[in-house]
Amino acid sequence: MCSTKAFIIFISTLSLYFSSSLISAQIANDTDTLLQFRLQTDPHGNLLTNWTTSNACIASWRGVKCTNGRVTALMLPYLDLRGPVDALAELDQLRVLDLHSNRLNGTILPITHCSNLKLIYLSNNDFSGEIPSDIVALKRLVRLDISDNNLEGSIPKEVSKLSRLLTIRLQNNVLTGQVPDLSTPLPGLKEFNLSNNELLGKLPEVLQRKFGYTSFSGNAGLCGLSPFPICSSKNSPPSAAIAQIVPSNPSSLPDASSNANQEKGRGKKGLSTASIVAIVVGNVVVLLVITSFFVAYYCGKHSGENDLSSKGRDKRRSGGSYTSEKKVYASTGSVDSDGTTASDRSKLVFFDKRKQFVLEDLLRASAEMLGKGNIGTVYRAVLEDGCIVAVKRLKDANPCGRKEFEQYMDVIGKLRHHNIVRLRAYYYAKEEKLLVFDYLSNGSLHSLLHGNRGPGRIPLDWTTRISLVLGAARGLARIHEEYSVSKIPHGNVKSSNVLLDKNGVACISDFGLALLLSPIHATARLGGYRAPEQVESKKLSQKADVYSFGVLLLEMLTGKAPTLCPSPSQLRETEQGVDLPKWVRSVVRDEWTAEVFDPELLRYKNIEEELVAMLQVGLACVAQQAEKRPTMVEVAKMIEDIRVEQSPLGEDLDGSRSSLSPSLATTEDALTNC
C-alpha cells in the first residue's frame, strides 16, 4: 500500500517537473522568436532598444504583453520596422497583433500559424502577395485590418468560415475578382471595407445595403444598386472595368497584330466581324491620339494659355498648368541633357500599386487652383473617374538633375504615417515638375482658427483643437524619427500646413519641399515660423521645427495669427500677425495668464488646467536656446498626457478613430478616396 502511494507521488512529481520544464521551454521559445523577429525588422537595434534581456515577459519588453509567462500581445505601431513577419509564426498563444503603420513586407501567410489570434492590425505596411486561404485556421479572429498594403488576388472564400469576425478592412490594396457574399455566414459582421481595390462583378445587394456605398467605392468594375452602374442580365462587370488600360506613351497602344495574335491564341481560324471592327476602331483611335499630340504641341507652342487642362479654361484664367507638357509626345526620340528621354518624361512615377493613372488623365482633369505659395501652385484635380487629387506644380525649385530629384522624391514618398499627407506620385521633366498628393477635403487648421471671425462664427472647440495639434505633433515626430540620423527637418511648419482629411484627422503637409531649395533660399521662401537662430544661420533644422510647432501651439491657444518670419524689428503686432512667443512671455511674466487664451476657449468650463498645461508645452518648444527645446517625440507625449483618453484621436484596440465634432462635419463625399 505504501509502495503504491509512493509510486503515485513519484509520478505526480515527475509530471509537475516535466510540465514546469515544458512551460519554461515555451517561454524561452517565445523570447527567442521575438529576438528573431527583431533581427529581421530592426537590424540596427535602434527601435526595440530594451529587447535585450533573456526573458521577454519578466523584463516588460516594449510592446509585448504576456499572460502566465506566454506572449499574448505584440503591439508595435508607428516604429518604421522593416522586413518580413515570418518569425512570428511560432507565437502560438498570440491574441493581439498590432503592427500597423510600419514598413513590413513579404506575405501575411506566417501569421496564419498563430491560431489563437483575435485581433490583427497590419494596415499601412508593404505586404504583398495574396490573402492566404490558410486564414481559415484563425477560428477565434474578431478583427482583421490589413488595409493600405499591396495585397493582390481574390478574397478567399475561406473568410466566410471565420464566424466570429466583426471587422474586415481590406481597403486600399490591389485585390481583384468578385466580392464574396458574407452576409449569411457572418451575421455579426459590423464593418466591411473593400474600397479602392480592383474588384469587379455584381456587388451582393445585402452587403451594399448594410455597409453603404463608401465601403465599396473606388472599384471601377463593380455594378449593383445606385450609385453603382446597373449590372447586365448576366451580372457581368461594366465594360469600363475590363477595358485594356494603356500607358501614356502612344507607341504602346495595342495594334492590329497584337489583336490578331490574341485571336489566334483562342484557337480561331479567322477574324470575326467584331474583331475586325475593333481593329479598325483601334487604328482610328491611335491616329486621333497621335494627331491630338501634334495639335497640342502646336497650340502649346503658340498659345499664351497657361491652364491646368483645357476643360478648366472657362473657370481658371490664371495660374500654372501641365498643358505645355503635351509637347513631350511630339518627339519620341529626343533626349535631354540630363539623360531624360521622351518616354521617361511621359510617365508619372507612383509609390504604390493602388489606383494609378497616367499623365493624360491628369491633363484632362477638371482643375481648380487652391492657392499659390513661394515654391509652387496647388490645384484640386478631379479625374474622369471621380478620383480627386491635389497637384503641386513646382516653380523655381532647385534645378537639380533627374537622379537627384528622384532621390528627394524617394525620401518623401516612402514616408507613411496616418498624420502625414502622402505623396502618391511625381512627374519630372527639365521644364516641369509635378507632385501628386492625396487630397484632404476639410481645409487647414489655419482656416479653422482664423476664418470668419466675428458674429455667426462656429467656434473651434477645445477638444477638437487638442486633437488636431496632437495629430500634427505625431506626424512631425515621425518625420524626425525617420530621419534622426540625417537630421532632415520638415522646414515649413505652420498652421496652413496642417490639413484635415474627410474624417477630421490632422495631417502635416509640405514635408520634403525644403530639399528642393538651397538652405538659404529654403529659410527665406518657405514661410514657416522661423526660430531665432535661423536669423543668423539661415539653416533649417529639426530643433527649428520644434520652435515652429511651439508657435503653432501658441496660435491654437491664443487664436492670434503669428508673424511667419519675425525679425528683431518685428516685436509688435503687424499686418501679418504678432510675434507670439514674445507676446505670450510678456503676458505670463506680468501674471495676466488668462489674457493669453482665445476668448472662444474661455466659454468652456473646467479646462483651465489643460489650457495652462498646453501653454507650458508651447513655451518649452519656443525656448530661445535650441538645445533646451524638447524633441517632437517628447512634445507628442506631453500633449497625450494632458488629455489622451478624451482626445478624438485616441485609439482603442480596434484602431478606430473618432471624427471631428459635429460643428466640423465632413461635406466631401467618398469620391475623395481614390
Residue pairs with C-beta under 8 A, 6 or more apart in sequence:
23 69
26 69
26 70
27 55
27 57
27 69
27 70
29 90
30 56
30 57
30 70
30 71
30 90
30 91
30 93
31 54
31 55
31 56
31 57
33 71
33 87
33 88
33 90
33 91
34 51
34 56
34 61
34 64
34 71
34 74
34 87
34 91
35 51
36 87
37 85
37 87
37 88
38 45
38 48
38 51
40 83
40 84
40 85
40 86
40 87
41 81
41 82
41 83
41 84
41 85
41 102
41 104
42 48
42 79
42 81
43 83
47 79
47 80
47 81
48 61
48 62
48 63
48 76
48 79
49 62
50 59
50 60
50 61
50 62
51 61
51 62
53 59
53 61
56 64
56 66
56 71
57 64
57 66
57 69
57 70
57 71
62 76
63 74
63 75
63 76
64 71
64 73
64 74
65 71
65 72
65 73
65 74
65 75
65 96
66 72
67 93
70 93
71 91
71 93
71 94
72 93
72 94
72 95
72 96
73 94
73 95
73 96
73 97
73 98
74 88
74 91
74 94
74 96
74 97
74 98
74 99
75 96
75 98
76 98
76 99
76 102
77 98
77 99
77 100
77 101
77 102
77 121
78 100
78 101
78 102
78 417
78 418
78 474
78 478
79 102
80 102
80 103
80 478
80 481
80 482
81 99
81 102
81 103
81 104
82 102
82 103
82 104
82 105
83 104
83 105
83 106
84 104
84 105
84 106
84 107
84 110
85 99
85 104
85 106
85 108
85 110
85 111
86 106
86 110
87 110
88 94
88 97
88 110
88 111
88 114
89 110
89 111
89 113
89 114
90 113
91 114
92 113
92 114
92 115
92 116
93 116
94 114
94 116
94 117
95 116
95 117
95 118
95 119
95 140
96 117
96 118
96 119
96 653
97 111
97 114
97 117
97 119
97 120
97 121
97 122
98 119
98 121
98 653
98 655
99 121
99 122
99 125
100 121
100 122
100 123
100 124
100 125
100 145
100 655
101 123
101 124
101 125
101 416
101 417
101 418
102 124
102 125
103 125
103 126
103 414
103 416
104 122
104 125
104 126
104 127
105 125
105 126
105 127
105 128
106 127
106 128
106 129
107 127
107 128
107 129
107 130
107 132
108 122
108 127
108 129
108 131
108 132
108 146
108 151
109 129
109 132
109 134
111 117
111 120
111 122
112 132
112 134
112 135
112 137
112 138
113 137
114 138
115 137
115 138
115 139
115 140
116 140
117 138
117 140
117 141
118 140
118 141
118 142
118 143
119 142
119 143
119 653
119 654
120 138
120 141
120 143
120 144
120 145
120 146
121 143
121 145
121 655
122 145
122 146
122 149
123 145
123 146
123 147
123 148
123 149
123 169
123 655
124 147
124 148
124 149
124 416
124 417
124 418
125 148
125 149
126 149
126 150
127 146
127 149
127 150
127 151
128 149
128 150
128 151
128 152
129 151
129 152
129 153
130 151
130 152
130 153
130 154
130 156
131 146
131 151
131 153
131 155
131 156
131 159
131 170
131 175
132 156
133 156
133 157
133 158
134 158
135 141
135 156
135 158
135 159
135 162
136 156
136 158
136 159
136 161
136 162
138 162
139 162
139 164
140 164
141 162
141 164
141 165
142 164
142 165
142 166
142 167
143 165
143 166
143 167
143 653
143 654
143 655
144 162
144 165
144 167
144 168
144 169
145 167
145 169
145 655
146 169
146 170
146 173
147 169
147 170
147 171
147 172
147 173
147 193
148 171
148 172
148 173
148 416
149 172
149 173
150 173
150 174
150 352
150 353
150 354
151 170
151 173
151 174
151 175
152 173
152 174
152 175
152 176
152 353
153 175
153 176
153 177
154 175
154 176
154 177
154 178
155 170
155 175
155 177
155 179
155 180
155 194
157 180
159 165
159 168
159 180
159 182
160 180
160 182
160 185
160 186
161 185
162 186
163 185
163 186
163 188
164 188
165 186
165 188
165 189
166 188
166 189
166 190
166 191
167 189
167 190
167 191
167 192
167 654
168 182
168 189
168 191
168 192
168 193
169 191
169 193
170 193
170 194
170 197
171 193
171 194
171 195
171 196
171 197
171 218
171 673
172 195
172 196
172 197
172 354
173 196
173 197
173 354
174 197
174 198
174 353
174 354
175 194
175 197
175 198
175 199
176 197
176 198
176 199
176 200
177 199
177 200
177 201
178 199
178 200
178 201
178 202
179 194
179 199
179 201
179 203
179 204
179 207
179 216
179 222
181 204
181 206
181 207
182 189
182 192
182 207
183 189
183 204
183 206
183 207
183 210
184 206
191 211
192 207
192 210
192 211
192 215
193 211
193 214
193 215
194 215
194 216
194 219
195 214
195 215
195 216
195 217
195 218
195 219
195 670
195 673
196 217
196 218
196 219
196 354
196 355
196 673
196 674
197 218
197 219
197 354
198 219
198 220
198 221
199 216
199 219
199 221
199 222
200 219
200 220
200 221
200 222
200 237
200 241
200 242
201 221
201 222
201 223
201 235
201 236
201 237
202 222
202 223
202 224
202 231
202 235
202 237
203 216
203 222
203 223
203 224
203 225
203 228
204 224
205 224
205 225
207 216
208 216
208 224
208 225
208 228
209 225
213 227
213 228
213 670
214 670
214 673
216 222
216 228
217 670
217 671
217 673
218 355
218 387
218 670
218 673
218 674
220 238
220 240
220 241
220 385
221 237
221 238
221 240
221 241
221 242
222 228
222 229
222 237
222 241
223 229
223 230
223 231
223 232
223 235
223 236
223 237
223 238
224 231
229 238
244 254
246 252
246 253
246 254
246 358
247 346
247 347
247 358
248 346
248 347
248 348
248 358
248 359
248 360
249 329
249 332
249 343
249 346
249 347
250 286
250 289
250 290
250 293
250 329
251 332
253 282
253 285
253 286
253 289
254 282
255 282
255 283
255 286
256 279
256 282
256 283
259 275
259 278
259 279
259 282
260 271
260 279
263 271
263 272
263 275
271 279
293 326
293 329
293 330
294 330
296 323
296 326
296 327
296 329
297 326
297 327
297 329
297 330
299 305
300 323
300 324
300 326
300 327
301 327
305 313
305 321
305 323
306 318
306 319
306 320
306 321
306 323
306 324
307 313
307 316
307 317
307 319
307 321
307 323
307 367
308 316
308 319
308 320
308 321
308 322
308 323
308 365
308 367
308 369
308 379
308 381
308 391
309 321
309 322
309 323
309 362
309 363
309 364
309 365
309 366
309 367
309 381
310 323
311 364
311 365
311 366
311 367
312 366
312 367
312 368
315 368
316 367
316 368
316 369
318 369
319 369
319 372
319 377
319 379
320 376
320 377
320 393
320 395
321 367
321 393
322 359
322 362
322 363
322 393
322 427
322 432
322 434
323 363
324 431
324 432
325 345
325 359
325 363
325 427
325 429
325 432
326 363
328 342
328 345
328 346
328 429
329 342
329 346
331 342
332 342
332 343
333 342
334 341
334 342
335 341
335 342
336 345
336 429
336 430
337 430
338 401
338 402
338 403
338 430
339 402
340 402
340 428
340 429
340 430
344 402
344 428
345 428
345 429
346 359
347 358
347 359
347 427
348 356
348 357
348 358
348 359
348 362
348 425
348 426
348 427
348 436
349 406
349 409
349 425
349 426
349 427
349 428
350 356
350 424
350 425
351 413
351 414
351 423
351 424
351 425
352 424
355 387
355 674
356 425
357 383
357 387
359 427
361 383
361 384
362 381
362 383
362 391
362 427
362 434
362 436
364 383
364 384
365 381
365 382
365 383
365 384
366 381
366 382
367 379
367 380
367 381
367 382
367 391
368 379
368 380
369 377
369 378
369 379
370 378
370 379
370 380
370 390
371 377
371 378
372 378
373 527
374 525
374 526
374 527
375 394
375 395
375 396
375 397
375 513
375 516
375 517
375 525
375 526
376 392
376 393
376 394
376 395
376 397
376 435
377 392
377 393
377 395
378 390
378 391
378 392
378 393
379 390
379 391
379 392
379 393
380 388
380 390
380 439
381 388
381 389
381 390
381 391
382 388
383 389
383 674
385 674
386 671
386 674
387 671
387 674
388 439
388 441
388 668
388 671
388 672
388 674
389 424
389 436
389 437
389 438
389 439
389 674
390 436
390 437
390 438
390 439
390 440
391 434
391 435
391 436
391 437
392 434
392 435
392 437
393 432
393 433
393 434
394 433
394 434
394 435
394 516
397 433
397 516
397 517
398 516
398 517
398 518
398 521
400 408
400 516
402 428
405 428
405 433
405 516
406 428
408 512
408 515
408 516
409 423
409 426
409 428
409 435
409 512
411 483
411 488
411 512
411 515
412 423
412 511
412 512
412 515
413 423
413 424
413 426
415 478
415 479
415 482
415 511
416 422
417 474
417 475
417 478
418 471
418 474
418 475
418 505
418 507
419 471
419 472
419 474
419 475
419 478
419 505
419 506
419 507
419 508
420 475
420 478
420 479
420 507
420 508
420 509
420 511
421 437
421 438
421 440
421 499
421 507
421 508
421 509
421 510
421 511
422 437
422 438
423 435
423 436
423 437
423 512
424 436
424 437
424 438
425 435
425 436
426 433
426 434
426 435
426 436
427 433
427 434
427 436
437 509
438 501
439 672
440 499
440 500
440 501
440 502
440 507
440 509
441 500
441 501
441 502
441 666
441 667
441 668
441 672
442 499
442 500
442 501
442 502
442 504
442 660
442 664
442 666
442 668
443 499
443 500
444 495
444 496
444 497
444 498
444 499
444 500
445 468
445 469
445 472
445 495
445 496
445 498
445 499
445 500
445 506
445 552
445 556
446 494
446 495
446 496
446 498
446 561
447 496
448 460
448 468
448 500
448 664
449 460
449 495
449 555
449 556
449 559
449 561
450 559
450 561
458 663
459 600
459 603
459 663
460 600
460 663
460 664
461 604
461 661
461 663
462 601
462 604
462 607
462 610
462 611
463 643
463 646
463 647
463 648
463 661
464 504
464 648
464 660
464 661
464 663
464 664
465 556
465 601
466 610
466 614
466 639
466 642
466 643
466 647
467 504
467 506
467 647
467 648
467 649
468 498
468 500
468 506
468 556
469 498
469 506
469 552
469 553
469 556
469 639
470 506
470 636
470 639
470 640
470 647
470 649
471 498
471 505
471 506
471 507
471 649
472 498
472 506
472 507
472 508
472 549
472 552
473 549
473 632
473 635
473 636
473 639
474 636
475 506
475 507
475 508
476 490
476 493
476 508
476 545
476 549
476 632
477 631
477 632
477 633
477 635
477 636
479 488
479 489
479 490
479 508
479 511
479 632
480 489
480 542
480 545
480 631
480 632
480 633
481 633
487 541
487 542
488 512
488 515
488 542
489 514
489 540
489 541
489 542
489 544
489 545
490 508
490 510
490 511
490 514
490 528
490 545
490 548
491 513
491 514
491 522
491 526
491 528
491 540
491 544
491 545
492 510
492 513
492 514
492 526
492 527
492 528
493 508
493 528
493 529
493 545
493 548
493 549
493 552
494 527
494 528
494 529
494 548
494 552
494 564
495 552
495 555
495 556
497 508
497 509
497 510
497 528
498 506
498 507
498 508
498 509
498 552
499 506
499 507
499 508
499 509
500 506
500 507
500 660
500 664
501 507
502 666
502 668
502 672
502 673
503 657
503 659
503 660
503 666
504 648
504 659
504 660
504 664
504 666
505 649
505 657
506 649
510 526
513 526
514 522
514 526
514 540
517 525
517 526
519 538
519 539
519 540
520 538
522 540
523 530
523 534
523 538
523 539
523 540
524 538
526 540
527 564
527 565
528 548
528 564
528 565
529 547
529 548
529 551
529 552
529 562
529 564
529 565
530 544
530 548
530 564
530 565
530 566
531 541
531 543
531 544
531 547
531 548
531 626
532 547
532 624
533 541
533 543
533 544
533 626
534 540
534 544
535 567
535 568
541 626
542 631
542 632
543 626
543 627
543 629
544 626
545 632
546 621
546 629
546 630
546 631
546 632
546 635
547 621
547 622
547 623
547 626
547 629
549 621
549 632
549 635
550 581
550 617
550 618
550 619
550 620
550 621
550 622
550 629
551 562
551 580
551 581
551 618
551 621
551 622
553 614
553 617
553 618
553 621
554 562
554 580
554 581
554 584
554 615
554 618
554 619
554 622
555 561
555 562
555 580
556 614
557 596
557 597
557 598
557 601
557 611
557 614
557 615
557 618
558 580
558 584
558 596
558 597
558 598
559 597
559 598
559 599
559 600
559 601
560 577
560 578
560 580
560 583
560 598
561 576
561 577
561 578
562 577
562 578
562 579
562 580
563 570
563 574
563 576
563 577
563 578
563 579
563 580
564 576
564 577
566 579
570 579
571 579
571 582
572 578
572 579
573 583
581 619
581 622
584 596
584 615
584 618
584 619
585 619
587 593
587 595
587 596
588 596
588 615
588 619
593 612
593 615
594 602
596 615
597 611
597 615
601 607
601 611
610 642
610 643
613 642
614 639
614 642
617 635
617 638
617 639
617 642
620 629
620 630
620 635
620 638
621 629
621 630
621 635
622 629
623 629
630 638
640 647
644 650
648 657
648 658
648 659
648 660
648 661
649 657
649 658
650 657
650 658
651 657
659 666
660 666
